[in-house]
Amino acid sequence: MPKWTMVKAINNALAIKLEQDPNVLIFGEDVGKNGGVFRVTDGLQAKFGEDRVFDTPLAESTIIGTAVGMAAFGLRPIPEIQFAGFTYLAFHQIAAQVARLHFRSGGTVNMAMVIRAPFGGGVRTPELHADSVEALYMQVQGIKVVIPSTPYDAKGLLISAIEDPDPVLFLEHMKLYRSFRQEVPAEHYTVPIGKAATVREGSDITVIAYGAMVQSSLKAAEMVEQKLGASIEVIDLRTIAPLDEAAIVNSVTKTGRAVVVQEGPRSGGVAAEVIAVINEQALYSLYKPVLRVTAPDGPYPFTVMEDDILPSPERIAAAIETTLEP
């Protein structure tokens, strides 16, 4: 079985669906001949032609608006927004059209599309490029939000998203694109949307994360285990809309303690929603209040300050240790 980076795994998923389904189209800024800013679509235009993989003007609202028309007439567009922070320019199209047309039409119009966008810090990008926008889209009813943390999950979740009859926002953390390799089957397979994964079994405390924070949480778990001998469970949400509430509640009910980690700003984020689920469904299983480890509220800083605001394994480990105290 080949060992692939996330970039390669996503590229392979796109190639499989372009081959299988003539209704699949890929378009966005520089996705054609150049293969995208991160080369995720590298080679796809050469293989499938300019009618299936093509470049667009630098106009995010136009990219998504075009995808809406395509999906309404039965195609399965995969528009790429070059960085997730640029979806601000297409928020109206996403929230008022992509997410609502199926409902507004009484179920007669489908919006089968996947909006792909890289996001996340730790790679020294300019302003707007690293913004974590996922919490905004948790409030947009009618669209699923998927955030893989491994090459294997990225391929399987992307194929599931492309085959899904509903619109999906597929967020790819830039720091994970080439940070490690993993065995990934070359053939078609799927990973279910809306199902979290237990990536580390444990019995003393649950750490819940997604995206790049899963790897940071696993490092933190190793640090605390070596220091205190604690048994730490790590849950990868994989999908934040819909949220796998059962996986969260089952794990916290077992361990009685929890820490939730997100890269985005503290207020109104995914962590707050996860903690609300725990409080509503597992409050009497808790020995201590649930802590969250996040970036502070405020605009994403200039790159020289990036390391100061991102949740590090050390900060996560400190929160785990505090929650493990009697």
N, C-alpha and C positions, 0 to 999 in steps of 0.2 A: 504494500500500500504506500502511495507517495506521501511524503511529508511536505506540506505546503504552508506558506504564510497566509494570512487572511486575505491579502490582495489576490493571490493566486486562487484561493478557494472561491472568492466572490466572482472572479473572472470566469472560472470554470462553471459556476452555477448559471451565469448569464449566457454562456455559450451553449449549455445544455438546453436552456429554454428557448433560445433563438433557433436552435436546430429542431426542437420538438414542435414548436407552435409558431406558425407563420404570422399570427396576430401580435406577437411580441415585437416591440420596437424600443430602441434605446436612443435617447437624444439629450443634449445638454451642451454646456460650454466646453469645447475642446475634447469631447469624448470620442470623436471620430479618428482622424489620422493620428493625432497626438496620443490617443488612448487615455485621456483624462489627466488631471493635474497629478494624480498619484499612480497613473498607469493602470487603473483598475479595469478599464475597457480596452486595454492594449490588444491589438490584433483582431478585434471583433469586426471592425469595419472592413478590413481587408478580406476577412473570411465570409462575411454575410452581406456585404455591399452597402452602398450609401443610402439605399432606400430603407434599410433596417437599422442602421447605426449612423447617426448624422449629427453634425454640429448645429448649434443655434446661436442667435445673437445673445449678447450679454444683457438679458432681460428676464429675470426670474418669473415675473408675473406672466409674461408671454409663454415661457416654458410650461408652466403649470396650466395656464389657460388652454394651451394647445392640447395638453394631455387630457383635459376634461372633455374636449370635443371628441378626441379619439376614443376614449373609454365609453362615451355615450353611444357611439356607433359600433361597439363590439370589439374594438382593438384592446390590446393589453400593453399600454405604454409604460416604460420605465424611465421617467425623466430624472436626470441627475442635477441636483443643485450643488454647485461646486463646493460650498461650505454651508453648514446648517444655519449659521448666523445670517446668511443671505436669504433664508426663507422668510425673514421679516418682510421682504419686498413682495412675497407671494402669499402672505398670510390670509388676505381676503379670499383669494382663489381656493386655498386649502380649506379654510374654515367655513366659507359660505357656499362653496360649490362642490369641491371634492368630497367633503364629509356629509353634505346635505342632499345631494341630488337624488340619491336612492330613496331617501325618506320623502323628499318633496314631490317626487314623481309617483308616489304610491307603490314603489317597488318595481316600476316598469323600466327604469333606467339603472343600469349597473355602473359602478365606478371602479372596475377592476384595474388598479394601477399600483405601482410601487414607486414612491418618491425616495430616491437614494440621496444621502448627504453625509459627508464626513463631518466630524465635530470633535471637540475635546482638546484639553491642554496637555502641556508637557513636551511640545515639539517646537516651541518658540515661533508661533505664527503671529501675524499682525492683528490689529483690531478687527473684531467681528468674526474672525476665522475660528476661534476656539470656543465660542459661546456654547454653553449647554442649554439647549432650547426645549429639551424633552418635556419639562413640566408644563410648558405652554400648551402642548398638544395633548396632554392628559385631559385637559378641559374641553377639547374639541371632540364632541360626541359624533361617532360615525367613522372614525379613522383609527386603525390599530397602530401602535408604536412599538417597534422591535429594535432591540439593541444587543447584538451578539458580543460575546467576550472571547471567543476562540474561533480559529479557522473552521473547525468541524461544524460548530453551530452556525457560523456565518453562512456557509454553503447551504446547509439543510433548512435554515430559517428563510433564506432568500428564495429558495425554490418554493417553499410553502407560501411565501408572500406573493410570488408571481402567480401561483395557481389559485390564490384566494379570490373569491368573488368581490371582496370588499377592498377599499383602499388601505394601503399600508405605508407608513412613514418608516423607512429603514435607515437607522442611524449607525454609522460606522466610525468607531473611535480611531482617530488618526494615529495615536501612539501604538495601537495594536496592529496596524497594517503589516508591519514587517518586524515586529519585536520578537516573535518566536514562531516556530514551525510545529505542526501537529499532523498526525496521520489523518488523511482525509480520503475517503473512497472516491475514485474517479467517476463512478457511475452516479446515476440519479438516485437521490434519497431525500427525505424530508425530516425536519425537526418541527414538532407541533408548535404553533403560535399559541401563546397564552399559558404555557406550562414552564414553571421554573425548574431549575436543576439543582440538586444537592451535589456540590462539587467537592465537599469535604465533610465527612461524617463526624459528628461529635455529640456530646451529651451534657456539657456544662453551660454552654452559651451559643446562641445563634448570631452569626454575622450575615447581614443581608446587603447585597450590592448588585451592581450591573455595570456593563461596559468595562472600561479599564480598571475601575475600582474593585472588580473581582480579583484581578491579579494582585493588587495592593493588599486586599483583605486576606488572601491566601498567605502572602508573606508575613503579614501581621500575626496571623494565626500560628504560623511556625515559630515566630519570635516568642509569643506568649506561652506556647506549649513548652518550648525549651526552658523558659524562665520559671514557669509556675507548674508545669505538668498538667495544665488544664486541657480538657477535651473540647475542641471548638468546631462547631458546625458552620459551614459557609454555604449560603444559598445564592445562586445566580438567578436573578429574576428573569433575564433574557427578554421578556416582554413586559412593558409597564402599562400598556393598555391593549387588551385587558390584563389586569393584575391577577396573578395566581394566588388568591387569598388563602386557599386551602393549604398550599405548600408553606406559606408563611405561618399560619396558625398552627399547623401540625408540628412544625419544628419548634416554635416558641413554647408550645404546650409541653413538649418533651424536655426542653432545656431549662425553661423558666427565666431565661435572661436573653437580652437581645441588644445588638448595636446595628444601626442602619447607616450605610455609607453612600454618599452621592457626591459627585464632582461639582454639581451646580450650586448656585447660591442657596443659603439656608432656608429662607422664608418661602413657603408655598411650594415646596419641592416634592419629589417622589418620596423622600424619606418621611416627610410629614404625613403623607397618605398611608404609607406602610405602617407607621406608628399608630395612626388612627384605626387601621384594621386590627392591629394587635390589641389596642385598648378596648375595642368593641367586642372582640371575639375571644381574647385570651387573657384578659386582665387578671383574673383570679389565679392564673398560672405563674404570674410574674413574682420574682423575689425582689427585684429592684426596678426602678424606672428605666425605660428604654432610652438609650443615648443615640444621638446622631452625630456623624462626623461629616462635615460639608465644607465647601468654600464659604467665606463670609459674604454677606449681602453687599452688593456693589458691582460696578462694571468690571469686566475682566481686565486685569491690570496689564501694564506693559511687561514685556517678556522678562526683564531683569527681576521682577517681583513674582513671577509665576510660581516658583517653588515655595514661596511663602504662603500661598493661599490654597494650593491643591492639597487634598487629604493624602498624607504620606503613610506608609506602613507604620512609622513610629507613632503618628497621631492616632491611627486606628488601634494600634496595640495599647496605647494609653487608655483609650476609651474602653477596650475590652477588660483591661486590668481593673479599672474603676468599677465596672459593672459586675465583676467577679468578687468584689469585696463583700464580706458578710454584712 
